[in-house]
Amino acid sequence: MKIKLIAPHEERKDALSSPFRFQRVNLPLLAALTPPGHTITLVEEAFAPDDINQDVDLVGISVLTELALRAYHIADIYRRKGVKVVMGGIHPTVLPEEALKHADAVVVGEAEGVWPRLVYDTSVGQMQRIYQAGKMTELKSLPKPARKLSPEAKYKRYNPIPIPIGIETSRGCPNDCEFCCIGSTLGKQYRVRPVQEVIDEIESIDSAHLFFVDDALGLNRKVAKELFTEMIPLKKRWLAQGTVSLAEDPELLSLMKRSGCLGLLIGFESVQKVTQDQVRKIKNLKIDFYKAMRRFHGEGFGILGSFVFGFDFENKDVFEQTYEFIMKSYMDVVQLRILTPYPGTRLYKRLLNEGRMFEHDWWLKGHPPDTVLYQPKGMTADELISGYASLNRQAYSAGAIMKRFFGMTPWKRTMLGCMTYTGVNLSTRKRYFNALKNPQPFAGVSNSTGKQ
């Protein structure tokens, strides 16, 4: 069979301008798990458009909730052409019946254990409607992803460093935060790959630039230290996402630096203590945010700090307090988000039960990111909207960008550091300011019935 695996991407121009991109792991891994005798094409819409006229027999689409509408559109096109379509990923796992309205089959759970059977069933005309993963994937002895099949980037964007190659060292998260569905979809048990297998895979990658796609990198400190120690001679440069708790361990940070870490996306979530106590991954930290930033910067890491607004225990003072922390800590780049109730999370279920959701199926309505989708509790919807917009303009004002640049972060003193800081901040500023022009459909709504 001719098989095509697709990772959808938003078609909005501001989404295509985002500088934060990396080559995915999941599609090349599925390609490597495909039985012999089939041809594979990989499509990542973030890098290059799909050729819908290509002759294919089976299309597999990986679906995130915020991209569900785009994924369904792609699926409908291929099905009208008579091509079999299978969907997998977090969204179809949570809402398989919805996905089946647009697909011939759905994979529920992790695909590695069922993909070879699905391919065989399809090849003999016996495709099933649902392929349920019976257990979590054993991360030992996974094949090396078929990265040579990944498409070359055709969209022109600002790239201070070559596009990093995604690599995975672990899955699962025991934190079980109310707003996250990682625990329910990838498991609450933190599973790690054997260190030597990760090292062997890294050695097989031609690029010197990596991105660790783990949702909770370094949660097992012993394994993480072993991995980073083994990486030191490989001379790689890497980025990752992680939690503030990484800064609790100076030895770990030192090994990360020596192994080639350039920067981290850190989920600070909220600067208000009462909210921190409700977010499990930053609850009971042994280090405060300012000290964590000093340690991260002390190792020369660039930090993209992520903050989420709209938690029940937050009040409108959170915006001014967040700006103060961003500026005093010389945050390198800032990601500001409005809390999104994703299906499959306890947050979504609770807000639905409390009658606070403005739309129960918001992902099918085409709303852009950072739309207020529910009635906040600690402030009004309008206060959340205006406070969020004001903070965006403050944090990404020309003066704020310059002041943060002149912080004491060593990595910004290099030519690459200056180019990266300036380029990423200006492109992010442009994207966020353009996004602020998007209308907020529920501004002025006082409750879930839509009364104003």
HELIX and SHEET records of a PDB file:
HELIX    1   1 LYS A   13  LEU A   16  1                                   4    
HELIX    2   2 ASN A   26  LEU A   33  1                                   8    
HELIX    3   3 THR A   65  LEU A   67  5                                   3    
HELIX    4   4 ALA A   68  ARG A   80  1                                  13    
HELIX    5   5 ILE A   90  VAL A   94  1                                   5    
HELIX    6   6 PRO A   96  ALA A   99  1                                   4    
HELIX    7   7 TRP A  115  SER A  123  1                                   9    
HELIX    8   8 ARG A  147  LEU A  149  5                                   3    
HELIX    9   9 ILE A  182  LEU A  186  1                                   5    
HELIX   10  10 VAL A  195  GLU A  203  1                                   9    
HELIX   11  11 ARG A  221  MET A  231  1                                  11    
HELIX   12  12 ILE A  232  LEU A  234  5                                   3    
HELIX   13  13 VAL A  244  GLU A  248  5                                   5    
HELIX   14  14 PRO A  250  ARG A  258  1                                   9    
HELIX   15  15 LYS A  273  GLN A  276  1                                   4    
HELIX   16  16 ARG A  280  ILE A  282  5                                   3    
HELIX   17  17 PHE A  289  GLY A  298  1                                  10    
HELIX   18  18 VAL A  318  LYS A  328  1                                  11    
HELIX   19  19 ARG A  346  ASN A  353  1                                   8    
HELIX   20  20 TRP A  362  LEU A  364  5                                   3    
HELIX   21  21 ALA A  381  ALA A  395  1                                  15    
HELIX   22  22 ALA A  398  PHE A  405  1                                   8    
HELIX   23  23 PRO A  410  ARG A  413  5                                   4    
HELIX   24  24 MET A  415  ALA A  435  1                                  21    
SHEET    1   A 6 THR A  39  GLU A  44  0                                        
SHEET    2   A 6 LYS A   2  ALA A   7  1                                        
SHEET    3   A 6 LEU A  58  SER A  62  1                                        
SHEET    4   A 6 LYS A  84  GLY A  88  1                                        
SHEET    5   A 6 ALA A 105  VAL A 108  1                                        
SHEET    6   A 6 ILE A 130  GLN A 132  1                                        
SHEET    1   B 6 ILE A 165  ILE A 167  0                                        
SHEET    2   B 6 HIS A 209  PHE A 212  1                                        
SHEET    3   B 6 ARG A 237  GLY A 242  1                                        
SHEET    4   B 6 CYS A 261  GLU A 269  1                                        
SHEET    5   B 6 GLY A 302  PHE A 309  1                                        
SHEET    6   B 6 VAL A 333  ILE A 338  1                                        
SHEET    1   C 2 SER A 170  ARG A 171  0                                        
SHEET    2   C 2 ARG A 191  VAL A 192 -1                                        
END                                                                             
